[in-house]
Amino acid sequence: MISFRKASIDDSQLYFEWTNDPEVRNQSFNSQYIDFETHQKWFQSKLEDENCLLLIFQNEAGLNIGQVRIQIQDENQAIIGVSLDINFRGKGYSSEMIKHAVDYFFSIFNQNLIHAYIKIENTSSKFAFEKAGFEFVSTILYSNFQSFHYIKSNSK
């Protein structure tokens, strides 16, 4: 059983470490290393952004296993991003995290649709989103990368 909480400023270092993990950078649409000052400004702005939800997930032992960010794009749509700590990959946490984050997001925001864009080579994320109930839309060019486009609609 996993749990989650909203991120706080105290989580900045943790997010910094996760975001610069080599595999996270490789699967991100911006694969460049992010320096701490740039990260700090970005993280603070996201915490203050009422259109952004940052969640930290923990396992049964209370260890931080990963994060989900859902960013509102307009009055009906949002984009989701997920990353796992290197020590917890391949254990089935991703789809569970996605499900919980999406349910929570839809319970507090009025958006009807969440988009996920996944690089073609990132098959583990593809399967995690499918297991979490996202529907495949198409293969597209997203941020100059061939990507899978998935959606999840609010079924209220």
C-alpha positions as CSV (number, residue, x, y, z in Angstrom):
1,M,0.0,0.0,0.0
2,I,1.4,3.4,-0.9
3,S,0.5,6.8,0.4
4,F,1.0,10.3,-0.9
5,R,1.2,13.9,0.2
6,K,1.6,17.3,-1.4
7,A,5.2,18.4,-1.9
8,S,6.6,21.2,0.2
9,I,9.6,23.5,0.0
10,D,11.4,20.9,2.2
11,D,11.2,18.5,-0.7
12,S,13.3,20.6,-3.0
13,Q,16.5,18.6,-2.6
14,L,14.7,15.3,-3.1
15,Y,13.1,16.6,-6.3
16,F,16.5,17.9,-7.4
17,E,18.1,14.5,-6.9
18,W,15.2,12.7,-8.7
19,T,15.2,15.1,-11.6
20,N,18.9,14.8,-12.3
21,D,18.9,11.0,-12.1
22,P,20.5,9.9,-15.4
23,E,17.5,7.7,-16.4
24,V,15.0,10.4,-15.6
25,R,17.0,12.9,-17.7
26,N,17.2,10.4,-20.5
27,Q,13.4,9.9,-20.6
28,S,12.6,13.6,-20.1
29,F,11.8,15.8,-23.1
30,N,14.5,18.1,-21.9
31,S,17.4,15.8,-21.2
32,Q,20.0,18.4,-20.0
33,Y,21.3,18.4,-16.4
34,I,19.5,21.0,-14.3
35,D,21.6,23.1,-11.9
36,F,20.3,23.6,-8.4
37,E,19.6,27.3,-8.7
38,T,17.4,26.8,-11.8
39,H,15.7,23.9,-10.0
40,Q,15.0,25.9,-6.9
41,K,13.4,28.7,-8.9
42,W,11.3,26.2,-10.9
43,F,10.3,24.2,-7.8
44,Q,9.3,27.3,-5.8
45,S,7.2,28.5,-8.8
46,K,5.4,25.2,-9.1
47,L,4.6,25.1,-5.4
48,E,3.1,28.5,-5.7
49,D,1.2,27.7,-8.9
50,E,-2.4,26.9,-8.2
51,N,-2.6,25.1,-11.5
52,C,0.1,22.6,-10.6
53,L,-0.2,19.6,-8.3
54,L,3.1,18.1,-7.0
55,L,2.7,14.8,-5.0
56,I,5.3,12.7,-3.3
57,F,4.6,9.0,-2.9
58,Q,5.8,6.8,-0.1
59,N,5.8,3.0,0.3
60,E,4.6,1.0,3.4
61,A,7.9,1.7,5.2
62,G,7.5,5.4,4.7
63,L,10.3,5.7,2.2
64,N,10.0,8.2,-0.6
65,I,9.5,6.2,-3.8
66,G,8.6,8.9,-6.4
67,Q,6.6,11.8,-7.5
68,V,3.8,12.8,-9.8
69,R,3.2,16.3,-11.3
70,I,0.0,17.3,-12.9
71,Q,0.0,20.7,-14.6
72,I,-3.2,22.3,-15.7
73,Q,-3.0,23.6,-19.3
74,D,-6.4,25.2,-19.8
75,E,-10.0,25.0,-18.4
76,N,-10.4,21.3,-19.5
77,Q,-7.0,19.7,-19.8
78,A,-3.8,18.9,-17.9
79,I,-0.5,17.1,-18.5
80,I,1.0,14.5,-16.2
81,G,4.6,13.6,-15.4
82,V,6.0,10.8,-13.2
83,S,9.4,9.7,-11.9
84,L,10.5,7.0,-9.6
85,D,13.5,6.8,-7.3
86,I,16.1,4.5,-8.8
87,N,15.7,2.1,-5.8
88,F,12.0,1.5,-6.5
89,R,11.8,1.0,-10.2
90,G,10.5,-2.2,-11.6
91,K,8.4,-3.0,-8.5
92,G,5.0,-1.9,-9.9
93,Y,4.7,1.4,-8.1
94,S,4.3,3.6,-11.2
95,S,0.8,2.6,-12.2
96,E,-0.4,2.7,-8.6
97,M,1.1,6.2,-8.2
98,I,-0.5,7.4,-11.4
99,K,-4.0,6.0,-10.4
100,H,-3.9,7.7,-7.0
101,A,-2.6,11.0,-8.4
102,V,-5.2,11.1,-11.1
103,D,-8.1,10.2,-8.7
104,Y,-6.9,12.9,-6.3
105,F,-6.5,15.5,-9.1
106,F,-10.0,14.8,-10.5
107,S,-11.4,15.1,-7.0
108,I,-10.1,18.6,-6.5
109,F,-9.9,20.1,-10.0
110,N,-12.6,20.5,-12.7
111,Q,-10.4,19.4,-15.6
112,N,-11.9,16.7,-17.8
113,L,-8.8,15.3,-19.5
114,I,-5.2,14.5,-18.5
115,H,-2.6,13.9,-21.2
116,A,0.5,11.8,-20.9
117,Y,3.3,12.0,-23.5
118,I,5.9,9.2,-23.4
119,K,9.0,8.8,-25.5
120,I,8.6,5.8,-27.8
121,E,11.6,4.0,-26.2
122,N,10.1,4.3,-22.6
123,T,8.1,1.2,-22.7
124,S,7.9,0.8,-18.9
125,S,6.1,4.1,-18.6
126,K,3.9,3.2,-21.5
127,F,2.8,0.0,-19.7
128,A,2.4,1.9,-16.4
129,F,0.0,4.4,-17.9
130,E,-2.0,1.6,-19.7
131,K,-2.2,-0.3,-16.4
132,A,-3.4,2.9,-14.7
133,G,-6.3,3.2,-17.2
134,F,-5.0,5.7,-19.7
135,E,-6.1,5.2,-23.3
136,F,-3.8,5.3,-26.2
137,V,-4.5,8.1,-28.7
138,S,-1.7,8.0,-31.2
139,T,2.0,8.2,-31.9
140,I,3.0,11.8,-32.4
141,L,6.0,14.1,-32.6
142,Y,6.0,15.8,-29.1
143,S,8.8,18.2,-28.2
144,N,10.8,16.9,-31.2
145,F,10.6,13.3,-30.0
146,Q,8.5,10.4,-31.4
147,S,6.1,9.8,-28.5
148,F,3.0,7.9,-27.4
149,H,0.1,10.1,-26.5
150,Y,-2.3,8.8,-23.8
151,I,-5.3,10.3,-22.2
152,K,-7.4,9.8,-19.1
153,S,-10.8,11.4,-18.9
154,N,-12.7,12.3,-15.7
155,S,-15.5,9.8,-15.6
156,K,-17.6,11.6,-12.9
